[in-house]
């Protein structure tokens, strides 16, 4: 009950008037119930009137109590308005929920993965450094080179190196391979990562041959595997059969989320200088730019090139931001694309909500005009509309947040697995802010339009507006909004179309090998437990045991699995060209494989033969020209005239290096990247290498997934301390390699679908309103014998014209913006004619379909009804 | 008789209300009925127009209200009557209105 005396008085008076009206109706012959109903119908909402009239005793100003009351009543009225227009309310809320939640989800993901600063102290001062080959490509750094760079550099506060390892963890559950980062003792301090417990490594622990048997756990591993044991420090952890003491726990918020343990790097200065296995990070000293650092490192590289010509001749250095390294250019571009799409989408949502609210407003102009004419004042009316808008925004925003929460759970589960920090995508403060701002701005921007409408025309002019004239209110603005909706829909759908085409092309790429029917897994044979002979003997036994499993057709081994995380590289030159400089060598991808690898993976032999038992390198039987197999791409590169490479010699790695005989040529396999031509490839027999973690590939007749438990069993039966690591059907790796293109295609397609729906709703509304506005005219035409098709076209024409304009603008906009998609497209031009023909056609059809129903209604209009209803 | 445009109502409405109240005080419902009846519907106003107009006139001091218990129903009604200021205002407006009608007549519009 209102506290304000004026309000109470007005209510009393209204109640009295209502009672008099009722009495009058009863006197005219209605029953008491009928009279009450009719009186209420004629009287309308007494609350509004009480609300809007000024208190004469205060000269029209309201008391504080009245202001609070006014706000409360505004909200109450807003709720009633919502209930009275359930369809409009539902549509507005649905549009808000979809638009805001889609935008919030995408923003949350992009924020977590791309926008957030790296979890280092002053991340802009942290850089990724490494070596460049004479051809200018970026490479990792070798241990001796790292030691020298670090000793001689003058640009950095400090440098640290990282290497990856996957030792087998035993003693905590089943033996399992864990991801480990071997780091310099300077690593944590350089990045500004403070241990949650304990400490980082000391220089002594990082020294080669020192007390290296220590580990730092990641927080995640500490909780997951050790239950967050507060007494974890000093506990022992067994890795590759050796005990390591836990000295610290590092925070989980790191740029390497999959890493479970950190071990000291202990760089070996005597390792081959050209064995590049480490990544290096550095922190720029105060006042030093990346260009300065690059010059410094390039000088050092030149020195090393002189001092160690066999390994370093012609090699340079690179320096790039840590952000570019950890997040990468592609991801940044994709993030930008998604944010751009979100922005467009929010504008579209705003336009759609605006359209819906305008439609409702045009039916309320009479109400608002009355209040305006009677001194309610524009401020009061705006206040009411703001209250309604705020209520819709809060409800819509709240619902959107719920959907966002669910959506983010889905994204975390179904999203590409290899994306760092994707698991951190959550509704944090930035996302909340974006969601709430988006819904508020959308509704307020949309709600202001009707208010401005009333203000501009002046309430009085519309007071006596009849039905059709009222429907005409705001039609110009609504028409513009429909054009905007169609333009944006075309843009978003075109983007989606391009990504779909690109993805389809990607899916259709011939990989050059047969991934279905294959299982891959790893085995770890650490150097201190397996020498080369033992390793070979283990692999022979494993091969025979797996081959004996029913259904298994072939078992091959390789240094790395297709689409694996590592891409070993090397250099090769034709021996007959007598290469004497590094520049003469061709950069290649290389693998060491067993003879059955090719049949296991399904790479066809094109010439010569595959590796056989005779090609095995034995220690006491050195081979003069060890055998190699090259792929088609390398053959064409080295012998472009089409000469047969079989029997020819190539030099391995560097001038004066080992000469190898080409014994066979195989088809090129796209097993590193799908979206680029495969690098030229050379294969050596597996026995050549001292690789401690080979990949095993098993081809089976049946379902590869069903083979996995048997493979695990067999591996453990050969050696109980060597489990099969992560057995996976190869098709899954193929699927995951295109995870990002698939994800961006799916997101944009979803946007496109919603954009289409919103555009359809918009044009439907405009056409329906046009029909309402022109009822009289239509009635006259029909009465005068107009053809149904003529009436149909008359109604539809306006909407089609708007759609056409919107589509035209949209195509231009899409062509302009699609340039930014370019890098993400595979084998599809950013101005792909098929897409830019199909999308406008589709939108045109949508426009036609959406105008169909109102047009049908117009054609079936009863002329008498139309003419009389005025 | 068709209702008139809002522009005219703004000028004529308050004058009509004050004129009726000048004859004798009335309560809201009564006034609405009288307007409709005496102007043959031309100046008919719904309650949503009339009451805010009354409050407006009251805030300007042109009318005043008081409560009186109705004899027939026993209900308390709010009666409105013209003040001295209201009468003065009405006389002024009436003179202006007469001048307007004369001018329109000379133009051939009345």
Interface residues (C-beta under 8 A of the other chain):
Chain A: X9 X10 X12 X13 X14 X16 X17 X19 X20 X21 X43 X44 X49 X52 X53 X54 X55 X56 X57 X59 X60 X370 X373 X374 X375 X376 X460 X461 X463 X464
Chain B: X3 X5 X6 X7 X10 X27 X28 X29 X32 X47 X48 X49 X51 X52 X53 X55 X56 X58 X59 X75 X77 X78
